[in-house]
Amino acid sequence: MIRQSLLSYGSPLTETAAPLPEPTGSEVLLRVSSCGVCHSDLHLQDGFFDLGDGKRLDIAAGRKLPFTLGHEISGHVESAGPEAGEIDPGTFYVAYPWCGCRDCERCRKGEEHLCDAPRQLGINVDGGYASHVLVPHPRYLIEAQGVDARLAGSYMCSGLTAYSAIRKAERYLEDQGALMIVGLGGVGMMGLEIARALTPARKYAADVVAAKRETALTLGAEAAFDPSVADARKTVLKQAGPISAAIDFVGSEASLNFAQSIVGKGGAVIIVGLMGGRFTLPVPMFPLRELTLSGSYVGSLAEARELMALVRAGRIRPIPVDERPLSEANAALTDLRAGSVTGRVVLRA
């Protein structure tokens, strides 16, 4: 099989060839149709997360190179192990990549994405920047018949991440509250669209890129703001009033400072993005504002199935998508790093 492989951290990917895996036990070999390019792939390529103040969280240890990135995977079953059962090779699937050990307490509770011994596709084990990928069990395959084949796999990360975060935000959006989407990359765009389908709350968006703000308006945002301008907070509060919940899809010091500054008393900031940096806020502000800061990491298998049911029902409209051949993986990562991608880039295997 053909792969775009990480041979060393901080370096471009390289095309490599490997024998086609033979699935054993409950494993399923998926022939990849397409794989989305996610901002997390940049951190994996670098081998670290930025913790601010010059500190880094090393995520390279324990990952064997060459390694294949890619966790937003769709395709058809090519073969399966003897314990996988009968699987229709003609069915189009997306692969839930956030696989756990299936043995620990979190996995038994249905929270495999929070497992401490994960086997996540494209994160801990080889992923979908390839012609084929091994999926550990058919339970991770979700039917995607009728879904836009270019975008289907992206619902398993950008879509699922947004869906889970919005579900967490809903508890703060009673009585027609206001929701702010901070950051309009592929995940933020998906978040705005999913919010349209799930909640009657007033929806606003913020991004430093004018073209992305314009796109957000076409997707239904009541207003779109530039968080980098000096009077951004005043502008938001004047036009939208105090925000009930803000979802930070960037996860930087600047984006989180903006997000918390516009949230009213009793509100929440839900942090999704992994851009990096540090954040400080005087401790008395938390009780005085009854402010909640919450993290949200991708989503559960149950949430992934709920989301795909909404997609198949036509309730989630497609976001902009740029389809490229697998051989252009490096160019896609470069464009994503430069912030020049609107919507999602997907690689066609």
Backbone torsions as a table, in degrees:
resi	resn	phi	psi	omega
1	MET	NA	158.8	-178.3
2	ILE	-102.3	136.6	-179.3
3	ARG	-135.9	156.2	165.6
4	GLN	-102.8	108.5	-166.0
5	SER	-109.6	144.6	171.4
6	LEU	-88.0	112.4	-179.3
7	LEU	-95.1	-28.0	175.6
8	SER	-154.4	146.9	-176.8
9	TYR	-70.0	143.3	-178.6
10	GLY	79.6	9.1	-177.6
11	SER	-120.1	159.7	175.6
12	PRO	-63.2	158.7	175.3
13	LEU	-73.1	158.2	-179.7
14	THR	-130.5	137.5	176.9
15	GLU	-71.3	129.1	178.3
16	THR	-132.8	160.8	176.0
17	ALA	-118.8	145.9	179.8
18	ALA	-146.1	155.1	175.8
19	PRO	-60.3	147.3	178.5
20	LEU	-66.7	125.8	-178.6
21	PRO	-63.3	146.3	176.3
22	GLU	-105.1	110.6	-177.4
23	PRO	-65.1	139.9	177.6
24	THR	-123.6	163.5	177.5
25	GLY	54.4	-124.1	-179.0
26	SER	-93.8	5.4	-176.1
27	GLU	-66.3	151.7	177.7
28	VAL	-129.0	132.2	175.8
29	LEU	-95.2	117.1	-178.4
30	LEU	-100.9	129.2	172.3
31	ARG	-84.6	114.3	-170.3
32	VAL	-72.6	130.0	171.7
33	SER	-89.3	-48.9	177.7
34	SER	-156.2	161.0	179.4
35	CYS	-142.9	126.8	179.5
36	GLY	-73.2	153.5	177.6
37	VAL	-103.4	117.4	-172.5
38	CYS	-110.4	151.7	178.8
39	HIS	-61.6	-27.9	176.4
40	SER	-60.4	-28.9	179.1
41	ASP	-62.2	-29.0	177.9
42	LEU	-67.5	-41.4	178.2
43	HIS	-65.2	-39.5	178.6
44	LEU	-66.2	-38.1	177.1
45	GLN	-64.3	-39.4	179.3
46	ASP	-73.4	-33.7	-179.2
47	GLY	90.3	12.3	-179.5
48	PHE	-160.9	161.9	167.5
49	PHE	-108.8	144.1	178.3
50	ASP	-82.4	117.7	179.7
51	LEU	-97.5	2.7	-178.5
52	GLY	83.1	163.4	179.9
53	ASP	54.5	32.0	178.7
54	GLY	77.0	5.5	-178.6
55	LYS	-95.1	149.1	-178.9
56	ARG	-131.9	147.0	171.3
57	LEU	-99.7	112.5	-177.5
58	ASP	-73.1	122.4	176.8
59	ILE	-118.4	14.9	-179.8
60	ALA	-89.2	-28.2	-174.6
61	ALA	-61.5	134.6	176.2
62	GLY	86.8	-6.2	178.8
63	ARG	-97.1	120.2	-177.2
64	LYS	-79.3	131.4	177.3
65	LEU	-101.4	147.1	0.6
66	PRO	-69.2	149.4	-176.7
67	PHE	-129.3	144.4	-178.9
68	THR	-106.8	117.3	176.4
69	LEU	-74.5	179.1	171.7
70	GLY	106.0	112.8	-178.1
71	HIS	-127.3	4.7	177.5
72	GLU	-106.7	79.4	-161.3
73	ILE	-111.8	137.1	170.9
74	SER	-134.2	157.4	178.6
75	GLY	168.1	-164.0	-179.0
76	HIS	-123.1	149.6	179.9
77	VAL	-73.8	127.3	177.0
78	GLU	-98.1	-38.2	177.1
79	SER	-159.4	166.7	-177.1
80	ALA	-148.5	153.2	177.1
81	GLY	-71.2	166.2	-174.6
82	PRO	-65.5	-18.8	-179.2
83	GLU	-100.2	6.4	-176.6
84	ALA	-82.6	-17.8	-177.2
85	GLY	81.1	-174.7	-179.1
86	GLU	-79.8	127.0	178.5
87	ILE	-130.9	131.5	-178.3
88	ASP	-74.8	115.9	-179.2
89	PRO	-69.6	-14.0	179.8
90	GLY	-87.0	-8.9	-178.2
91	THR	-81.8	137.2	177.6
92	PHE	-88.8	127.2	-176.0
93	TYR	-124.1	156.6	160.0
94	VAL	-107.7	152.0	-179.7
95	ALA	-105.8	122.3	171.9
96	TYR	-72.0	115.7	-170.6
97	PRO	-90.2	-9.5	-168.2
98	TRP	-91.5	53.5	-174.1
99	CYS	-72.8	139.5	176.7
100	GLY	-107.0	-166.6	-179.8
101	CYS	-77.9	-17.3	-179.6
102	ARG	68.5	13.7	-174.1
103	ASP	-126.0	-28.1	-173.7
104	CYS	-81.3	175.1	-177.4
105	GLU	-62.2	-42.0	-179.3
106	ARG	-64.0	-43.0	178.8
107	CYS	-62.5	-41.3	179.5
108	ARG	-65.8	-25.3	177.4
109	LYS	-85.1	0.0	-179.2
110	GLY	86.4	17.1	-179.4
111	GLU	-111.9	52.4	-177.4
112	GLU	-59.5	-30.3	-178.2
113	HIS	-66.6	-14.8	178.5
114	LEU	-106.7	11.5	180.0
115	CYS	-60.5	142.3	179.1
116	ASP	-84.5	-6.7	176.0
117	ALA	-129.8	62.1	-171.1
118	PRO	-73.2	157.2	174.7
119	ARG	-127.3	52.6	-170.8
120	GLN	-77.1	131.9	-177.7
121	LEU	-66.0	128.5	179.3
122	GLY	77.8	-1.6	179.1
123	ILE	-116.4	-55.0	178.5
124	ASN	-108.1	-30.8	176.9
125	VAL	-125.0	161.2	-174.0
126	ASP	-53.4	141.1	-174.6
127	GLY	-114.6	-148.0	-163.2
128	GLY	-99.9	7.9	171.2
129	TYR	-78.8	61.5	-171.7
130	ALA	-162.8	169.6	176.8
131	SER	-76.2	-24.5	-178.5
132	HIS	-144.0	156.0	176.1
133	VAL	-146.0	142.7	176.7
134	LEU	-89.4	125.8	175.7
135	VAL	-106.5	130.1	-169.6
136	PRO	-68.7	-19.5	-177.4
137	HIS	-161.3	146.0	179.9
138	PRO	-65.2	-15.3	178.1
139	ARG	-63.1	-19.5	-179.7
140	TYR	-88.3	1.2	177.2
141	LEU	-96.6	127.4	-179.3
142	ILE	-119.3	127.3	-177.2
143	GLU	-60.9	135.6	-179.0
144	ALA	-131.8	29.3	178.6
145	GLN	-58.2	133.1	178.1
146	GLY	84.7	-6.2	179.0
147	VAL	-85.9	144.8	176.4
148	ASP	-50.1	113.2	-173.4
149	ALA	-62.4	-28.2	-179.4
150	ARG	-69.1	-33.3	-170.6
151	LEU	-105.5	-10.5	-169.4
152	ALA	-54.6	-48.9	-176.9
153	GLY	-62.6	-29.7	-177.8
154	SER	-67.2	-18.8	175.9
155	TYR	-67.5	-16.7	-178.6
156	MET	-85.4	-6.1	172.4
157	CYS	-133.1	-68.9	-177.9
158	SER	-60.9	-43.3	178.7
159	GLY	-67.8	-49.0	-177.5
160	LEU	-64.9	-41.5	178.7
161	THR	-60.3	-44.6	178.8
162	ALA	-66.5	-43.5	-178.5
163	TYR	-59.5	-48.4	-178.2
164	SER	-64.5	-39.8	179.4
165	ALA	-65.9	-40.3	179.8
166	ILE	-68.0	-38.2	174.9
167	ARG	-59.4	-38.8	177.6
168	LYS	-68.1	-34.5	-178.3
169	ALA	-74.5	-23.6	-172.5
170	GLU	-58.8	-31.5	-177.9
171	ARG	-65.5	-17.5	179.5
172	TYR	-100.8	3.4	-171.7
173	LEU	-110.6	24.2	178.1
174	GLU	-67.8	159.6	176.8
175	ASP	56.5	45.6	174.2
176	GLN	58.4	46.3	178.0
177	GLY	-66.8	-178.4	-177.4
178	ALA	-114.6	132.4	179.1
179	LEU	-112.9	130.9	176.4
180	MET	-112.4	125.7	172.8
181	ILE	-96.1	115.2	-178.9
182	VAL	-103.5	114.3	-178.5
183	GLY	98.8	118.1	-173.9
184	LEU	-116.8	44.4	167.2
185	GLY	-74.9	-162.7	-178.2
186	GLY	-59.8	-38.7	-178.6
187	VAL	-72.5	-43.1	178.9
188	GLY	-64.0	-41.0	176.1
189	MET	-60.7	-44.4	178.0
190	MET	-62.7	-39.5	179.0
191	GLY	-60.7	-42.3	179.2
192	LEU	-63.1	-41.6	180.0
193	GLU	-68.5	-42.3	179.3
194	ILE	-67.4	-37.6	176.7
195	ALA	-60.4	-38.8	177.7
196	ARG	-58.2	-38.6	-177.4
197	ALA	-78.2	-27.0	-169.9
198	LEU	-101.3	-31.9	-170.1
199	THR	-134.8	142.7	175.3
200	PRO	-81.4	2.6	-178.9
201	ALA	-57.7	151.9	172.7
202	ARG	-67.2	134.7	-172.6
203	LYS	-117.0	129.7	178.9
204	TYR	-127.2	163.6	-177.9
205	ALA	-140.7	155.8	178.5
206	ALA	-144.1	134.3	175.6
207	ASP	-160.5	152.3	-179.4
208	VAL	-79.8	-13.1	-177.2
209	VAL	-98.5	121.7	-175.1
210	ALA	-60.5	-41.0	-177.7
211	ALA	-62.9	-35.5	178.9
212	LYS	-71.0	-34.6	175.8
213	ARG	-65.0	-39.5	177.7
214	GLU	-63.7	-41.8	178.0
215	THR	-62.4	-40.6	179.4
216	ALA	-60.0	-37.3	178.2
217	LEU	-64.9	-38.4	178.2
218	THR	-69.6	-23.2	178.6
219	LEU	-88.4	0.2	173.2
220	GLY	113.3	2.9	176.2
221	ALA	-64.8	138.3	-179.7
222	GLU	-71.3	-29.2	175.0
223	ALA	-159.9	156.5	179.6
224	ALA	-131.9	134.0	-170.8
225	PHE	-120.0	152.6	172.9
226	ASP	-96.5	107.7	-175.8
227	PRO	-73.0	-8.5	-176.3
228	SER	-87.4	-12.0	-178.7
229	VAL	-77.9	156.7	-171.0
230	ALA	-62.4	-37.2	-175.4
231	ASP	-104.0	29.2	-176.2
232	ALA	-58.0	-45.9	-177.6
233	ARG	-60.7	-46.9	-179.7
234	LYS	-61.9	-39.0	-179.7
235	THR	-64.0	-43.4	178.8
236	VAL	-63.0	-49.3	-176.5
237	LEU	-64.7	-32.1	178.4
238	LYS	-70.6	-42.3	-175.8
239	GLN	-85.8	-35.0	-172.1
240	ALA	-114.9	-17.3	-172.9
241	GLY	78.0	180.0	179.2
242	PRO	-60.2	136.2	-177.8
243	ILE	-84.2	136.2	-179.7
244	SER	-75.9	-42.4	179.3
245	ALA	-148.1	135.0	175.3
246	ALA	-119.6	133.4	176.8
247	ILE	-109.3	118.8	-177.6
248	ASP	-93.2	101.3	179.8
249	PHE	-88.5	3.8	177.5
250	VAL	-98.5	-56.4	179.4
251	GLY	77.0	41.5	174.9
252	SER	-114.8	169.3	177.6
253	GLU	-58.4	-43.9	-177.7
254	ALA	-67.4	-43.9	-176.5
255	SER	-68.0	-38.5	-179.6
256	LEU	-71.1	-38.4	175.7
257	ASN	-61.0	-42.2	177.5
258	PHE	-64.5	-47.3	-176.4
259	ALA	-59.3	-45.9	-177.6
260	GLN	-71.5	-26.2	-176.5
261	SER	-70.7	-22.8	-175.8
262	ILE	-101.7	-4.4	-178.1
263	VAL	-83.8	133.7	179.8
264	GLY	-80.2	178.3	179.4
265	LYS	-61.2	137.5	-178.7
266	GLY	79.0	6.0	-177.3
267	GLY	-93.2	-176.3	-174.9
268	ALA	-143.0	148.1	168.0
269	VAL	-115.0	124.7	179.2
270	ILE	-108.4	120.1	-172.0
271	ILE	-100.0	120.8	-177.6
272	VAL	-114.1	-43.2	-172.4
273	GLY	-68.2	157.8	-175.6
274	LEU	-123.8	26.0	-176.1
275	MET	-58.8	-41.3	173.4
276	GLY	113.6	171.7	-178.3
277	GLY	117.3	-167.4	-179.6
278	ARG	-127.3	158.4	-178.1
279	PHE	-138.5	136.7	176.0
280	THR	-132.5	147.4	175.5
281	LEU	-152.2	134.0	179.2
282	PRO	-53.8	133.9	-174.7
283	VAL	-56.9	-40.7	-178.9
284	PRO	-59.9	-22.0	-178.5
285	MET	-66.3	-27.6	-179.6
286	PHE	-66.0	-53.6	177.9
287	PRO	-71.3	-38.2	-178.2
288	LEU	-62.6	-35.3	179.0
289	ARG	-97.6	-4.0	-171.9
290	GLU	46.8	51.0	-173.7
291	LEU	-90.0	135.3	176.2
292	THR	-110.7	127.1	168.6
293	LEU	-110.4	126.2	-175.3
294	SER	-135.8	138.8	172.7
295	GLY	-90.5	155.5	176.6
296	SER	-143.9	121.9	-176.7
297	TYR	-116.8	116.4	-177.6
298	VAL	35.4	-122.9	-177.8
299	GLY	-174.0	169.3	-176.2
300	SER	-80.6	166.7	176.3
301	LEU	-62.7	-38.5	177.6
302	ALA	-62.2	-42.2	178.2
303	GLU	-65.5	-36.6	178.0
304	ALA	-62.0	-40.7	178.3
305	ARG	-67.6	-38.5	176.8
306	GLU	-61.9	-44.8	-179.2
307	LEU	-62.5	-46.0	-178.4
308	MET	-65.3	-29.9	174.6
309	ALA	-64.1	-40.2	176.8
310	LEU	-65.1	-41.3	-179.7
311	VAL	-64.3	-47.6	-179.5
312	ARG	-63.0	-29.1	178.8
313	ALA	-79.6	-2.7	178.1
314	GLY	80.6	16.0	-177.5
315	ARG	-86.9	-14.0	178.2
316	ILE	-113.1	112.2	-179.6
317	ARG	-76.6	147.3	179.6
318	PRO	-65.1	141.9	171.1
319	ILE	-88.0	168.0	177.6
320	PRO	-57.1	139.1	-178.1
321	VAL	-136.9	138.5	179.4
322	ASP	-117.6	108.3	-177.5
323	GLU	-93.7	131.0	-179.0
324	ARG	-135.1	157.3	175.9
325	PRO	-68.3	154.7	-179.4
326	LEU	-55.2	-32.3	-178.7
327	SER	-64.0	-15.3	-179.8
328	GLU	-99.1	23.6	-178.9
329	ALA	-57.9	-42.9	-178.6
330	ASN	-64.3	-40.9	178.6
331	ALA	-64.6	-37.2	178.2
332	ALA	-65.1	-42.6	178.1
333	LEU	-65.0	-39.4	178.9
334	THR	-63.2	-44.4	179.2
335	ASP	-64.3	-40.1	179.3
336	LEU	-65.1	-41.9	179.4
337	ARG	-63.5	-32.8	-179.4
338	ALA	-80.7	-7.6	-179.7
339	GLY	76.0	21.0	-175.5
340	SER	-99.8	13.8	-179.8
341	VAL	-100.7	129.3	172.0
342	THR	-106.4	122.7	-176.0
343	GLY	83.8	-129.7	-175.3
344	ARG	-132.1	137.8	168.4
345	VAL	-95.6	132.2	175.7
346	VAL	-124.2	145.2	179.6
347	LEU	-100.3	129.9	179.3
348	ARG	-93.5	120.6	-177.3
349	ALA	-75.9	NA	NA
